[in-house]
């Protein structure tokens, strides 16, 4: 017979306690495994994400990988959202792990981004430093600039300085001060580009010649004067082979005591021989300009002119400065005398380079310009 059960209450209690304890332990264990598995999941995801970021072949792929993991709908972001569902006591450890992983992922993203940027900036093919260099094409001076520079150089040799003046001029400096009467055909609106009011009732215009700079220089300085003025001038001409509404001139002015026509001829001959060669011949033909008295036109001839079937070619206007012009700028014509001249630069360039159409200078076709 079985021994009547002899209940030892203390035993029962202890066994009960044991059971409770082990239940408690299991639940703690369960909870730990759960937390552990969450952290393990983070770790696993992180490792895959890191591998994918590192393997992204280019910037676009990298951005896509970034979106897939840590973008608003990324896998890693989704994991972070699960944090909220964890029991309170597990949150700190899991949160810490998630944040650490996120920092790691972002660092890996930056590193890969920099690597890819660097790779994209590198030359696709290796550089061969033994190849010959590539020369940069050098520009050239326009033929009109070259001719102007030569003329200026010739005059510098005999002591002339370069002066400058405005292309937008008033009627006084372009005409009145040069003793040009109000009814002179050059002032006609057919020939001159008028721009309208310049204030104080003055009419502004595009200068028709560089002679206006004679006045501007003499107004500013006392005699003696020895200047040349290269510059652009404008006339209402229709463009054809020998006319262009814009062209270039050179003006010369020499003022001193006892200046004669002999000085004028000697100077002009020296300069044109420098420019066009020693075999040119010049001719001074009486003419009329309102700012010189007497006035001349200079013609020239050379073997080339004769080859063109012409005897003489008209080159420049010149003369002895009119006493009225001196009066207008406050020089005493009893003490001072001088000469002046003006000519077109295109004409000289056309002769020198045998160019038959003035418009070529202004078309800026590099095939033309490259030849000079
Ligand atoms: N101004 C004149 C012209 O444009 C050229 C000229 C003639 C200039 C005689 C002068 C001169 O200085 O004395 O046609």
Boltz pocket constraint, residues with backbone or C-beta under 6 A from the ligand:
constraints:
  - pocket:
      binder: B
      contacts: [[A, 208], [A, 209], [A, 210], [A, 211], [A, 251], [A, 252], [A, 289], [A, 291], [A, 292], [A, 296], [A, 316], [A, 317], [A, 318], [A, 319], [A, 339], [A, 340], [A, 341], [A, 342], [A, 343]]
      max_distance: 6.0
